[in-house]
Amino acid sequence: MRPRRQWWRFAAALGITAIAMIPVAVVVYLSLRPGTGSTSTATITFENFTNVFQATQTLTWLRNSLMVTLGTVVVSVAVAAPAGYVLSRGRGRTVSGYSLLLFVVQSLPVITSVIPLFIVFAKLGLVDSLLGLGIVYVGVSMSVATWMMAAYMDSVPLSLEQAAWIDGASVFGSFLRIVLPNSLPGVLSTAIFTFLVSWNDYLVAIVFIRTNTAFTLPLGLESFFQQNVTDWGSVMAIAVVMTAPPVIVFGTLHRFFSVGGIGGALAGQ
């Protein structure tokens, strides 16, 4: 009976996965079909990809998205890791107040801060700037990133740090040498979260970005929608280009997601 139950679970998971993949398969299929105005009679063609890369600024939009996204990931993780460590190990009213403030900021929708930020950034000359857009993305993702880091660092035993302190390590040294390496899955989860937040964003970008050369990929995708006609082949090709980097990132990093790496450190306790 047990092998039969496992077979049904596998079949159910496979069916759910297949249903979830239908929209992705449709997008890929339409991106390989001849676009509007095409003279090609082939069933499968890469004409749409050739068109968006040669006749549009897709490469510029891709570069802008990568620059903003990677900058956001680096800054967010670099700040959220020590901030999460303080939340995980710190005690006192200051830490509790900081934790409550993060919760309040996290609960606010992004739209409530977009207009005030736009007014401030306009005075600072950061509107229509990838730097200004990156600053907003860091602020948007910071609270959740800090909570994620704190939650994972809670799983790292304090006794490991205490052993490092006995050996002469400082608090910051034990954080760098003990806590941070053992929190690698949490760091990668936080990095992927901030990557997706900035990579897929449209609302903030449409408010802060004005010129075509500063567009990110979501804005570039929106520019293909015309009032009377839409080139769906080009739209689907851009959609595939947008989907590829997150898939590559997760496919590359998923093998590092492990929560059992510190189990042997406490053997004998």
C-alpha positions as CSV (number, residue, x, y, z in Angstrom):
1,M,0.0,0.0,0.0
2,R,2.8,2.4,0.8
3,P,4.4,2.3,-2.7
4,R,1.0,2.8,-4.2
5,R,0.4,5.9,-2.1
6,Q,3.7,7.3,-3.1
7,W,2.9,6.7,-6.7
8,W,-0.4,8.7,-6.4
9,R,1.4,11.5,-4.6
10,F,4.0,11.7,-7.4
11,A,1.2,11.6,-10.0
12,A,-0.7,14.4,-8.2
13,A,2.4,16.5,-7.9
14,L,3.2,15.9,-11.6
15,G,-0.3,16.9,-12.6
16,I,-0.2,20.1,-10.6
17,T,3.2,21.0,-12.0
18,A,1.9,20.4,-15.6
19,I,-1.1,22.6,-15.0
20,A,1.1,25.4,-13.6
21,M,3.5,25.1,-16.6
22,I,0.8,25.5,-19.2
23,P,1.0,29.4,-19.2
24,V,4.8,29.2,-19.5
25,A,4.6,26.7,-22.4
26,V,2.1,28.9,-24.2
27,V,4.3,32.0,-23.9
28,V,7.3,30.1,-25.2
29,Y,5.3,28.6,-28.1
30,L,3.8,32.0,-29.1
31,S,7.3,33.5,-29.0
32,L,8.4,31.0,-31.6
33,R,5.5,31.6,-33.9
34,P,5.7,34.1,-36.8
35,G,4.8,37.6,-35.5
36,T,2.4,40.2,-36.9
37,G,3.4,41.2,-40.4
38,S,5.8,38.3,-40.8
39,T,6.2,36.7,-44.2
40,S,7.6,33.5,-42.8
41,T,5.7,30.3,-43.4
42,A,7.7,28.2,-40.8
43,T,5.9,26.7,-37.9
44,I,8.8,27.5,-35.5
45,T,11.0,30.5,-36.0
46,F,13.3,32.7,-34.0
47,E,12.2,35.8,-36.0
48,N,10.6,37.4,-33.0
49,F,13.8,37.2,-30.9
50,T,15.9,38.5,-33.8
51,N,13.5,41.4,-34.2
52,V,13.4,42.5,-30.6
53,F,17.2,42.4,-30.2
54,Q,18.0,44.1,-33.5
55,A,15.1,46.5,-34.1
56,T,14.4,47.6,-30.5
57,Q,16.4,48.6,-27.4
58,T,15.9,45.2,-25.6
59,L,19.6,44.8,-24.9
60,T,19.7,48.2,-23.3
61,W,16.6,47.4,-21.2
62,L,18.2,44.1,-20.2
63,R,21.4,45.8,-19.2
64,N,19.5,48.3,-17.1
65,S,17.4,45.6,-15.4
66,L,20.6,43.6,-14.6
67,M,22.4,46.6,-13.2
68,V,19.6,47.8,-11.0
69,T,18.7,44.2,-9.8
70,L,22.3,43.1,-9.0
71,G,23.0,46.4,-7.2
72,T,19.8,46.0,-5.2
73,V,20.7,42.4,-4.3
74,V,24.3,43.3,-3.2
75,V,23.2,46.2,-1.0
76,S,20.2,44.6,0.5
77,V,22.0,41.4,1.5
78,A,25.0,43.4,2.8
79,V,22.7,45.5,5.0
80,A,20.1,42.8,5.9
81,A,22.6,40.2,7.1
82,P,24.0,42.3,10.1
83,A,20.6,43.8,10.7
84,G,19.1,40.3,10.9
85,Y,21.9,39.2,13.2
86,V,21.0,42.0,15.6
87,L,17.3,41.0,15.5
88,S,18.2,37.4,16.1
89,R,20.8,37.8,18.9
90,G,19.9,41.2,20.4
91,R,17.7,41.8,23.4
92,G,16.3,45.0,24.8
93,R,13.9,47.8,24.1
94,T,15.9,49.2,21.2
95,V,15.9,45.9,19.3
96,S,12.2,45.3,20.1
97,G,11.4,48.8,18.8
98,Y,13.5,48.3,15.7
99,S,11.7,44.9,15.1
100,L,8.3,46.6,15.5
101,L,9.3,49.4,13.1
102,L,10.3,46.8,10.5
103,F,6.9,45.1,10.9
104,V,5.1,48.4,10.4
105,V,7.1,49.3,7.3
106,Q,6.6,45.8,5.9
107,S,2.9,46.0,6.3
108,L,2.6,49.3,4.3
109,P,1.9,48.9,0.6
110,V,4.5,50.3,-1.8
111,I,2.0,52.7,-3.4
112,T,1.8,54.8,-0.2
113,S,5.4,55.8,-0.4
114,V,5.9,56.2,-4.2
115,I,4.6,59.7,-4.6
116,P,6.4,61.2,-1.5
117,L,9.6,59.5,-2.7
118,F,9.1,60.9,-6.2
119,I,8.8,64.5,-4.8
120,V,12.0,64.0,-2.7
121,F,13.9,62.4,-5.5
122,A,12.9,65.1,-8.0
123,K,14.5,67.7,-5.7
124,L,17.7,65.5,-5.5
125,G,17.9,64.9,-9.2
126,L,17.3,61.1,-8.9
127,V,14.2,60.9,-11.0
128,D,14.7,59.1,-14.4
129,S,17.9,57.6,-12.9
130,L,18.8,53.9,-12.4
131,L,20.5,54.9,-9.1
132,G,17.3,56.4,-7.8
133,L,15.4,53.4,-8.8
134,G,17.8,51.1,-7.1
135,I,17.6,53.1,-3.9
136,V,13.8,52.7,-3.9
137,Y,14.1,48.9,-4.5
138,V,16.6,48.6,-1.6
139,G,14.2,50.4,0.7
140,V,11.2,48.4,-0.5
141,S,12.9,45.0,0.1
142,M,15.0,45.8,3.2
143,S,12.4,45.1,5.9
144,V,11.4,41.6,4.5
145,A,15.1,40.8,3.8
146,T,16.0,41.6,7.4
147,W,13.2,39.4,8.7
148,M,14.3,36.6,6.5
149,M,17.9,36.8,7.6
150,A,16.9,37.0,11.3
151,A,14.6,34.0,10.9
152,Y,17.4,31.8,9.5
153,M,20.0,33.0,12.0
154,D,17.7,31.9,14.8
155,S,18.5,28.4,13.6
156,V,22.2,28.8,14.1
157,P,23.0,27.6,17.7
158,L,24.4,30.3,20.0
159,S,26.8,27.7,21.5
160,L,28.8,27.8,18.2
161,E,29.4,31.5,18.7
162,Q,30.2,31.0,22.4
163,A,32.9,28.5,21.4
164,A,34.4,31.1,19.0
165,W,34.3,33.7,21.7
166,I,36.2,31.4,24.1
167,D,38.8,31.0,21.3
168,G,39.3,34.8,21.2
169,A,36.9,35.8,18.4
170,S,35.0,39.1,18.7
171,V,31.3,39.4,18.2
172,F,31.7,40.7,14.7
173,G,34.4,38.0,14.0
174,S,32.0,35.2,15.1
175,F,29.3,36.7,12.9
176,L,31.6,36.6,9.9
177,R,33.2,33.3,10.5
178,I,30.4,31.3,12.2
179,V,27.0,32.7,11.7
180,L,27.2,34.0,8.2
181,P,28.7,30.9,6.6
182,N,26.1,28.7,8.3
183,S,23.4,31.0,7.1
184,L,24.2,30.6,3.4
185,P,20.8,29.2,2.5
186,G,19.2,32.2,4.2
187,V,21.5,34.6,2.4
188,L,20.6,33.0,-0.9
189,S,16.9,33.0,-0.1
190,T,17.1,36.7,0.7
191,A,19.2,37.4,-2.5
192,I,16.6,35.6,-4.6
193,F,13.7,37.5,-2.9
194,T,15.3,40.9,-3.6
195,F,16.2,39.8,-7.1
196,L,12.6,39.0,-7.9
197,V,11.3,42.2,-6.2
198,S,13.4,44.5,-8.4
199,W,13.5,42.3,-11.5
200,N,9.7,42.1,-11.9
201,D,8.7,45.5,-10.6
202,Y,6.6,47.7,-12.9
203,L,4.8,50.2,-10.5
204,V,7.9,51.9,-9.1
205,A,9.7,52.0,-12.5
206,I,6.8,53.5,-14.4
207,V,6.7,56.4,-11.9
208,F,10.4,57.1,-11.7
209,I,11.7,56.3,-15.2
210,R,10.9,58.6,-18.1
211,T,13.3,58.2,-21.0
212,N,13.3,55.1,-23.2
213,T,17.1,54.5,-22.7
214,A,16.6,54.1,-19.0
215,F,13.7,51.6,-19.2
216,T,13.9,48.3,-17.5
217,L,12.5,45.2,-19.1
218,P,9.0,45.5,-17.6
219,L,8.7,49.0,-19.0
220,G,10.1,47.9,-22.3
221,L,7.6,45.1,-22.5
222,E,4.8,47.6,-21.9
223,S,6.0,49.7,-24.8
224,F,5.0,47.0,-27.3
225,F,1.4,47.3,-26.4
226,Q,-0.1,49.8,-29.0
227,Q,-3.6,51.3,-29.0
228,N,-4.9,49.6,-32.1
229,V,-2.5,46.6,-32.6
230,T,-0.2,44.6,-30.6
231,D,2.7,42.5,-31.9
232,W,2.2,39.5,-29.7
233,G,5.2,37.7,-31.1
234,S,7.5,40.4,-29.9
235,V,5.6,40.6,-26.5
236,M,6.1,36.9,-25.9
237,A,9.7,37.1,-26.9
238,I,10.4,39.8,-24.4
239,A,8.5,37.8,-21.8
240,V,10.8,34.8,-22.4
241,V,13.8,37.1,-22.1
242,M,12.4,38.3,-18.8
243,T,11.8,34.8,-17.5
244,A,15.2,33.4,-18.4
245,P,17.4,35.2,-15.7
246,P,15.3,34.2,-12.7
247,V,15.2,30.6,-13.9
248,I,19.0,30.6,-14.4
249,V,19.7,32.2,-11.0
250,F,17.5,29.7,-9.2
251,G,18.7,26.7,-11.2
252,T,22.3,27.7,-10.4
253,L,21.8,28.3,-6.7
254,H,19.2,25.7,-5.6
255,R,21.8,23.1,-4.8
256,F,23.1,25.3,-2.1
257,F,19.8,25.3,-0.2
258,S,20.4,23.0,2.7
259,V,19.3,23.3,6.3
260,G,21.3,20.3,7.7
261,G,24.8,21.7,7.4
262,I,25.2,22.5,11.1
263,G,23.8,19.3,12.5
264,G,27.2,17.7,13.1
265,A,28.5,20.8,15.0
266,L,26.4,19.9,18.0
267,A,27.1,16.2,18.1
268,G,27.5,15.1,21.7
269,Q,25.2,17.7,23.2
